[in-house]
Amino acid sequence: MDKRVIINLANPRGFCAGVDRAIDIVNRALEIYSPPIYVKHEVVHNRFVVKDLKDRGAIFVEEISEVPDDALVIFSAHGVSTKVEEETDIRGLKSHDATCPLVTKVHMEVIRHARAERDIILIGHEGHPEVEGTMGRHTGGKSSNIYL
């Protein structure tokens, strides 16, 4: 008896709810605050969406130091490290967090396990914004390490 399972994936599949939410936050910010608004990293890995947002006045930056004083910055769906949030606060920048709720959940788990002094193994791509943000949530407790 053949027990193979065939899984068909629709292509294109569209965006997950977290990415839809992040795009919506950037769109609303453009309407409410008027351009330019700054976004920490491209909000989504889709050149058409990014181009549309750029054309409407979103400016994508990799470093908070690139954001002018008194500007609005939005954190992408990938999330950011605690250090990025602190830098934003120190500079007095207005910010909106468009981090995907599922990514936020991973951040909270990293914090929880670090506080419990557990080692954490994170599987992901080095240098990817989501991985950098998650690694940057680790508190570096006495007996807790995070490994990529």
KOLDRENPA-404921 format. One line per field, with one value per residue: residue in one letter; chain; y, z, x of N, C-alpha, C, O in turn. Coordinates in steps of 0.05 Angstrom, whole numbers, always signed. Layout:
res = [A:...];
chain = [A:...];
n.py = [Y:...];
n.pz = [Z:...];
n.px = [X:...];
ca.py = [Y:...];
ca.pz = [Z:...];
ca.px = [X:...];
c.py = [Y:...];
c.pz = [Z:...];
c.px = [X:...];
o.py = [Y:...];
o.pz = [Z:...];
o.px = [X:...];
END
This chain:
res = [M:D:K:R:V:I:I:N:L:A:N:P:R:G:F:C:A:G:V:D:R:A:I:D:I:V:N:R:A:L:E:I:Y:S:P:P:I:Y:V:K:H:E:V:V:H:N:R:F:V:V:K:D:L:K:D:R:G:A:I:F:V:E:E:I:S:E:V:P:D:D:A:L:V:I:F:S:A:H:G:V:S:T:K:V:E:E:E:T:D:I:R:G:L:K:S:H:D:A:T:C:P:L:V:T:K:V:H:M:E:V:I:R:H:A:R:A:E:R:D:I:I:L:I:G:H:E:G:H:P:E:V:E:G:T:M:G:R:H:T:G:G:K:S:S:N:I:Y:L];
chain = [A:A:A:A:A:A:A:A:A:A:A:A:A:A:A:A:A:A:A:A:A:A:A:A:A:A:A:A:A:A:A:A:A:A:A:A:A:A:A:A:A:A:A:A:A:A:A:A:A:A:A:A:A:A:A:A:A:A:A:A:A:A:A:A:A:A:A:A:A:A:A:A:A:A:A:A:A:A:A:A:A:A:A:A:A:A:A:A:A:A:A:A:A:A:A:A:A:A:A:A:A:A:A:A:A:A:A:A:A:A:A:A:A:A:A:A:A:A:A:A:A:A:A:A:A:A:A:A:A:A:A:A:A:A:A:A:A:A:A:A:A:A:A:A:A:A:A:A];
n.py = [-24:+43:+98:+150:+221:+275:+342:+401:+465:+529:+579:+645:+649:+691:+740:+730:+740:+774:+803:+828:+861:+894:+921:+949:+982:+1016:+1039:+1066:+1102:+1134:+1160:+1186:+1215:+1238:+1238:+1248:+1181:+1137:+1072:+1018:+975:+938:+929:+882:+824:+838:+865:+896:+915:+943:+982:+1010:+1032:+1063:+1099:+1127:+1154:+1128:+1115:+1071:+1046:+1021:+1030:+1063:+1111:+1135:+1160:+1222:+1272:+1280:+1252:+1201:+1132:+1066:+1000:+942:+883:+843:+853:+882:+890:+897:+936:+970:+991:+1018:+1056:+1086:+1107:+1138:+1177:+1203:+1193:+1185:+1125:+1067:+1001:+950:+897:+829:+793:+738:+737:+770:+737:+697:+729:+740:+688:+679:+716:+696:+644:+658:+686:+643:+620:+585:+554:+574:+554:+580:+575:+597:+647:+676:+745:+759:+804:+787:+747:+776:+813:+777:+752:+796:+803:+772:+769:+758:+730:+703:+647:+634:+625:+643:+611:+610];
n.pz = [+0:-18:+17:+8:+14:-18:-24:-45:-61:-66:-113:-128:-55:-23:+30:+100:+159:+195:+162:+129:+167:+182:+134:+130:+175:+159:+114:+138:+171:+133:+113:+159:+183:+142:+89:+97:+123:+164:+159:+194:+165:+106:+102:+85:+47:-12:-71:-102:-67:-32:-67:-81:-30:-22:-65:-46:-2:+40:+74:+75:+123:+150:+197:+258:+266:+217:+215:+217:+270:+308:+273:+249:+262:+239:+262:+226:+204:+218:+268:+321:+358:+429:+438:+393:+403:+450:+432:+398:+436:+468:+431:+427:+387:+352:+350:+318:+327:+284:+288:+274:+308:+318:+315:+358:+398:+397:+413:+466:+487:+484:+522:+567:+573:+579:+627:+660:+660:+619:+563:+495:+430:+368:+306:+243:+192:+193:+201:+180:+189:+225:+255:+277:+309:+344:+368:+394:+436:+476:+542:+563:+610:+671:+668:+618:+549:+480:+418:+349];
n.px = [+17:+13:+36:+47:+45:+19:+33:+8:+28:+3:+21:+31:+35:+21:+22:+39:-1:+26:+61:+24:+1:+45:+55:+6:+11:+53:+30:-14:+14:+39:-6:-26:+17:+44:+93:+164:+170:+206:+233:+257:+296:+275:+206:+184:+202:+196:+202:+166:+126:+159:+180:+133:+119:+165:+159:+116:+136:+162:+222:+273:+317:+379:+404:+391:+416:+412:+364:+332:+331:+272:+240:+194:+200:+191:+190:+206:+169:+203:+224:+264:+326:+336:+373:+367:+316:+327:+365:+332:+296:+332:+347:+300:+263:+201:+166:+138:+119:+121:+129:+120:+70:+81:+136:+148:+130:+170:+213:+198:+201:+256:+274:+248:+271:+325:+324:+312:+360:+374:+406:+401:+384:+383:+355:+370:+384:+446:+456:+407:+352:+310:+334:+377:+348:+323:+367:+387:+353:+367:+388:+437:+448:+479:+485:+465:+466:+463:+458:+472];
ca.py = [+0:+68:+117:+176:+243:+296:+368:+421:+492:+550:+598:+655:+643:+716:+747:+721:+761:+793:+821:+845:+880:+913:+938:+966:+1002:+1035:+1054:+1085:+1122:+1152:+1176:+1202:+1233:+1248:+1231:+1221:+1165:+1120:+1044:+1003:+952:+935:+918:+856:+816:+839:+890:+912:+928:+963:+1004:+1025:+1047:+1084:+1119:+1142:+1169:+1112:+1114:+1047:+1050:+997:+1040:+1084:+1135:+1146:+1173:+1249:+1279:+1287:+1236:+1176:+1107:+1042:+975:+924:+858:+825:+859:+894:+884:+915:+959:+988:+1005:+1037:+1078:+1102:+1122:+1157:+1199:+1216:+1189:+1172:+1098:+1048:+974:+933:+870:+808:+781:+712:+743:+780:+713:+685:+747:+735:+662:+682:+730:+678:+623:+671:+691:+617:+611:+563:+560:+576:+549:+594:+566:+619:+657:+698:+771:+766:+822:+773:+734:+797:+823:+756:+750:+821:+802:+755:+786:+751:+723:+689:+619:+630:+633:+639:+601:+610];
ca.pz = [+0:-21:+37:+2:+17:-37:-14:-66:-51:-84:-118:-103:-32:-10:+55:+125:+173:+207:+141:+121:+189:+180:+110:+137:+193:+143:+97:+155:+180:+110:+111:+183:+189:+116:+84:+97:+147:+163:+167:+200:+146:+88:+117:+74:+25:-36:-84:-112:-44:-22:-87:-77:-5:-27:-82:-30:+18:+61:+70:+89:+134:+164:+223:+270:+262:+191:+218:+228:+295:+307:+252:+257:+252:+243:+262:+207:+214:+228:+296:+326:+383:+452:+433:+373:+417:+469:+416:+389:+459:+476:+412:+428:+362:+354:+337:+317:+326:+266:+290:+272:+334:+322:+321:+386:+416:+398:+429:+493:+495:+489:+547:+589:+577:+589:+656:+673:+657:+600:+537:+473:+403:+348:+278:+224:+175:+204:+187:+174:+209:+245:+272:+292:+329:+365:+383:+409:+458:+497:+564:+570:+638:+681:+660:+594:+524:+456:+397:+323];
ca.px = [+0:+28:+28:+58:+27:+25:+25:+8:+30:-6:+42:+43:+19:+13:+36:+28:-16:+45:+71:+2:-2:+67:+50:-16:+21:+69:+10:-28:+33:+42:-30:-30:+39:+54:+121:+175:+171:+230:+227:+282:+297:+251:+184:+178:+220:+181:+211:+143:+114:+179:+181:+108:+122:+185:+147:+96:+149:+176:+251:+282:+344:+389:+414:+375:+431:+405:+338:+336:+318:+243:+226:+180:+212:+175:+205:+194:+157:+224:+230:+290:+338:+331:+392:+355:+294:+340:+376:+309:+286:+352:+346:+274:+248:+175:+168:+116:+130:+106:+139:+100:+64:+94:+164:+148:+128:+197:+229:+190:+211:+284:+277:+240:+291:+350:+319:+313:+388:+376:+418:+382:+394:+366:+360:+363:+406:+463:+454:+379:+341:+294:+354:+391:+329:+319:+393:+389:+334:+380:+398:+464:+450:+503:+486:+450:+479:+446:+475:+459];
c.py = [+25:+88:+144:+198:+265:+322:+388:+449:+512:+569:+620:+650:+669:+720:+735:+745:+782:+812:+839:+868:+902:+932:+958:+988:+1024:+1052:+1075:+1108:+1143:+1171:+1196:+1223:+1247:+1241:+1254:+1207:+1145:+1092:+1030:+977:+951:+919:+890:+850:+815:+866:+908:+928:+950:+987:+1022:+1043:+1069:+1107:+1138:+1157:+1154:+1111:+1091:+1051:+1024:+1005:+1063:+1111:+1149:+1162:+1201:+1252:+1286:+1272:+1212:+1153:+1084:+1018:+955:+899:+839:+830:+871:+885:+904:+940:+979:+1004:+1026:+1061:+1097:+1119:+1144:+1182:+1214:+1213:+1177:+1145:+1083:+1020:+957:+904:+850:+797:+754:+716:+753:+757:+700:+703:+742:+709:+664:+695:+711:+656:+634:+676:+665:+605:+586:+572:+559:+571:+562:+584:+588:+626:+680:+723:+778:+783:+808:+759:+754:+808:+803:+753:+773:+823:+786:+773:+780:+744:+706:+661:+613:+641:+629:+632:+602:+587];
c.pz = [+0:-1:+32:+5:-3:-26:-37:-53:-72:-89:-135:-79:-17:+16:+79:+138:+185:+187:+132:+142:+187:+156:+116:+156:+178:+126:+114:+164:+158:+108:+135:+186:+165:+113:+92:+124:+143:+173:+171:+185:+129:+103:+109:+51:-1:-50:-94:-90:-34:-41:-84:-52:-8:-44:-67:-6:+41:+54:+88:+97:+148:+192:+233:+267:+236:+193:+230:+254:+290:+285:+265:+245:+258:+242:+244:+220:+226:+257:+298:+353:+405:+448:+414:+387:+436:+454:+406:+412:+467:+457:+412:+403:+368:+339:+338:+313:+308:+266:+289:+300:+339:+327:+350:+405:+419:+416:+459:+504:+500:+516:+570:+594:+587:+619:+672:+671:+640:+575:+515:+447:+384:+321:+259:+208:+188:+187:+179:+196:+232:+265:+289:+315:+352:+381:+402:+432:+481:+517:+572:+599:+645:+669:+634:+570:+501:+433:+371:+307];
c.px = [+18:+18:+40:+36:+37:+15:+29:+8:+21:+18:+31:+23:+10:+28:+23:+14:+3:+56:+49:-2:+20:+63:+27:-7:+37:+50:-5:-11:+37:+18:-32:-8:+50:+84:+139:+171:+194:+222:+254:+280:+272:+230:+177:+197:+203:+187:+188:+130:+133:+180:+156:+110:+143:+173:+127:+109:+162:+205:+261:+312:+353:+398:+396:+389:+424:+378:+343:+321:+289:+228:+212:+195:+193:+193:+191:+182:+178:+231:+258:+301:+331:+349:+380:+332:+306:+351:+354:+299:+306:+351:+320:+258:+221:+178:+142:+128:+111:+115:+116:+95:+77:+124:+167:+146:+155:+215:+223:+200:+241:+289:+270:+261:+318:+347:+320:+341:+391:+392:+397:+396:+374:+374:+351:+387:+420:+460:+425:+367:+325:+313:+369:+373:+325:+344:+396:+370:+346:+393:+426:+468:+474:+506:+471:+465:+459:+465:+459:+469];
o.py = [+27:+96:+160:+193:+271:+325:+390:+455:+510:+574:+614:+647:+667:+704:+730:+768:+806:+836:+863:+891:+926:+956:+981:+1011:+1047:+1076:+1097:+1131:+1167:+1194:+1219:+1246:+1266:+1238:+1277:+1221:+1138:+1089:+1030:+959:+961:+898:+874:+868:+793:+887:+932:+951:+972:+1010:+1046:+1067:+1091:+1130:+1161:+1172:+1167:+1107:+1091:+1058:+1009:+988:+1080:+1132:+1173:+1176:+1203:+1238:+1298:+1279:+1205:+1153:+1083:+1016:+952:+895:+821:+812:+870:+875:+926:+962:+1003:+1028:+1048:+1084:+1121:+1143:+1167:+1204:+1235:+1230:+1161:+1144:+1087:+1017:+951:+889:+854:+792:+748:+701:+746:+758:+691:+692:+741:+706:+651:+686:+710:+651:+621:+671:+665:+582:+569:+596:+544:+582:+554:+586:+595:+614:+701:+722:+801:+778:+816:+758:+750:+812:+810:+751:+770:+843:+786:+791:+796:+752:+697:+654:+590:+662:+613:+645:+595:+583];
o.pz = [+17:-1:+51:+0:-4:-19:-48:-36:-95:-70:-157:-83:-1:+23:+79:+130:+186:+193:+128:+134:+190:+159:+109:+153:+183:+125:+106:+166:+163:+101:+131:+192:+168:+133:+94:+145:+120:+192:+153:+193:+136:+115:+125:+38:-11:-40:-95:-93:-28:-32:-84:-53:+2:-38:-75:+8:+60:+31:+112:+81:+157:+210:+217:+266:+232:+174:+251:+261:+269:+279:+288:+222:+280:+225:+247:+244:+241:+270:+279:+370:+398:+454:+419:+383:+437:+463:+406:+408:+473:+466:+400:+398:+387:+318:+356:+296:+316:+248:+302:+315:+362:+342:+364:+426:+441:+432:+475:+527:+519:+531:+590:+617:+603:+634:+695:+679:+645:+567:+518:+441:+384:+313:+259:+210:+194:+163:+172:+219:+255:+289:+313:+337:+375:+406:+424:+447:+504:+510:+586:+611:+627:+661:+629:+571:+504:+429:+370:+284];
o.px = [+36:-6:+42:+13:+60:-9:+51:-9:+31:+33:+21:-1:-8:+46:-1:+18:-4:+60:+53:-7:+14:+67:+29:-15:+33:+53:-8:-19:+39:+21:-39:-14:+66:+98:+130:+170:+200:+207:+271:+265:+251:+236:+166:+207:+198:+178:+191:+124:+125:+181:+158:+103:+139:+178:+123:+95:+172:+213:+257:+328:+336:+400:+388:+377:+430:+371:+356:+302:+283:+205:+217:+203:+182:+211:+167:+185:+171:+244:+274:+286:+321:+340:+383:+330:+296:+348:+358:+293:+298:+355:+317:+240:+218:+191:+126:+146:+89:+111:+96:+114:+84:+136:+185:+159:+163:+230:+242:+208:+251:+306:+285:+267:+332:+366:+328:+345:+407:+390:+378:+417:+350:+398:+328:+408:+408:+462:+420:+372:+327:+307:+372:+383:+325:+343:+407:+370:+335:+409:+439:+488:+488:+528:+463:+477:+440:+485:+435:+461];
END
